[in-house]
Amino acid sequence: MISIQLAAADLTAIDGALKTLEDRLTGLIDLSPEQRRRAVKMGGKSETFARTAVEVLTNNPNVLPVNFSLPEVRRDLAAFDALRPRFARLEKLYERMSDSQLALGSDLMSAALDVSVSPAPSRRCERKLPE
């Protein structure tokens, strides 16, 4: 299914790039399964609603409760927009890596199964007897 060789220099560069991502994305969080389950999800239609709400609130700040932080909501929106294209690229790369890993495993298992079920070639030890 796949034939790939990863040079040591390429792996070193990849590891460096991953380290850079980890170092630069320190603000990312790790939600628990419970937090993920309870989070209010934003889909396509609800994103339009949320964006419109931010716009309306920006134009009418006098309707906001005192404890509501419009600047924080605007920062969330900006960060959401900044991460989206990068997340999409990483997601595509992850899918390709996942598919490649699956294909490599499939190739390995197929080879192992081919060898284990095919009859071994006859191997006779031929020794010359002294004359």
C-alpha positions, 0 to 999 in steps of 0.5 A, a space after each residue: 500500500 505504501 513505501 516510505 523512508 524517513 531520513 534521519 535529517 527529516 525526522 530531526 527537522 520534524 521533531 524540531 517543528 513539533 517542538 516549536 509548535 509545542 513551545 508556541 502553543 502553550 495557551 492551548 488547553 486539555 479538556 477532560 472528557 466531562 468538560 468536553 461533554 458539557 461544553 456548549 458546541 458551536 457549529 456552522 449555524 451557531 457560529 453565524 449566531 455567535 459572530 452576529 451577537 459579538 457584532 451587535 454587542 460591540 455596537 451596543 455596549 450599553 446593554 451589557 451587564 457590568 460583569 460581561 467582558 466584551 474585550 475577552 469575547 472579542 479576543 476569543 473570536 480573534 483567537 478562534 479565527 487565528 487557529 482555524 486555518 492552522 488547525 485545518 492544516 494540522 488535521 489534514 496532516 494528521 489524517 495523512 499520518 494516520 492513513 500512512 501508519 495504517 497502511 504501513 501496519 497493513 503492509 507489515 501484517 500482510 507480509 507476516 501473514 503471507 510468510 506464515 501461511 505459505 509453505 516453506 521451501 524445501 530445505 535439504 541439508 546436503 552434506 558430502 560424505 567422505 569418500 
